């Protein structure tokens, strides 16, 4: 027994150590790409799990609907005790009895329901289709959110690096100005100017560091990991490609947007609802076979009876209830038809807006690249002029500010473009393979 306990404890320790090692490797060494993050999100995101659970429920709703056209075999047992009232006359059959036990087995097979059963089955199938499409819709949303959070994190990391670079550059400049001041070639106000710029840059660095932490917990939340998880993401600052024409993107959205598929399924379901409502004007027909046994003593098997036949029900008049249901279904059909049109218009607007935003972001990149190149060259020349005494510290600070701003604009333009491309892909219904 002690050997078994020791072996069990040793096994648990091995599992714990292995788990910790795996976590450390994941945190420190693994460079997660965007497809890696999307795979994690598809596996862990709660919205996807909820959508899959809804689909599973819809599957069993379909099974329930299908079973309604199959035979039903039931058994019913009743036991009654009678306390005769001496003042009331009793039927001859009950004068010498104070109890009765009945056993009944009933077989019922629906033969015709006016289309109600078939309509409910078709509705259940459409509901299952709708839930399957909803999973695609949720995945597309999660894919977009993951992509947006990924690029937002990369942007935050780049901006933090830029803030650190700016702080470091200003600190070096402050040392240079202090040396010039000691040598009598710079004024005290030059030092104050640099200190003010440095204080502002340090505040920007604090904001940038906070921005990184917020971006990390946002991404962890989307991909379903603990918010404190340390992620290491790969970043090569590449531009996503958006090479298709607007017309091609619109055609893709027409085929792939799950919202439009769902709207069309809802319209088809509304048509089925009308047929189901109309079944209230038609008869229903069941085949029934019954076997019953009864006695005045348990288990009630003294007398046996059986019957076989067909039961028909036809409501000739129901005070307008069926007509009301039919009109409700027709009104809902009209509504769902308008929703299909509205959804198509919304998707068309969505694609065009996303496409224009991608074009705008692409142009911003081209402009910001040129401005950055000029700002870098201007700053390089300004440093040389300052060191040779041909310009002032204040002029050099102006070029530093311009360089930081141009780098910030370039970084934002690159990642905003990638996020806009992700938005365009979502608008066209493109899901990662």
Buried (B, 14 or more C-beta within 10 A) or exposed (E): EEEEEEEEEEEEEEEEEEEEEEEEEBEEEEEBEBEBBBBBBBEBBEBBEEBBEBBEEBBEBBEEBBEBBEEEEEEEEEEEEEEEEEEEEEEEEEEEBEEBBBBBBBBBBBEBBBBBBBBBBBBBBBBBBBBBBBBBBBBBBBBBBBBBBBBBBBBBBBBBBBBBBBBEBBBEBBEBBBEBBEEEEBBEEBBEBBEEBBEBBBEBBEEBBEBBEEBBBBBBBBBBBEEEBEBEBEBEEEBBEBEBEEEEBBBBBBEBBBBBBBBBBBBBBBBBBBBBBBBBBBEBBBBBBBBBBBBBEEEBEEEEEEEEEEEEEEEEEEEEEBBEBBEEBBEBBEEBBEBBEEBBEBBBEBBBEBBEBBBEBBEBBEEBBEBBEEBBEBBEEBBEBBEEEEBBBEEBBBBBBBBBEBBBBBBBBBBBBBBBBBBBBBBBBBBBE
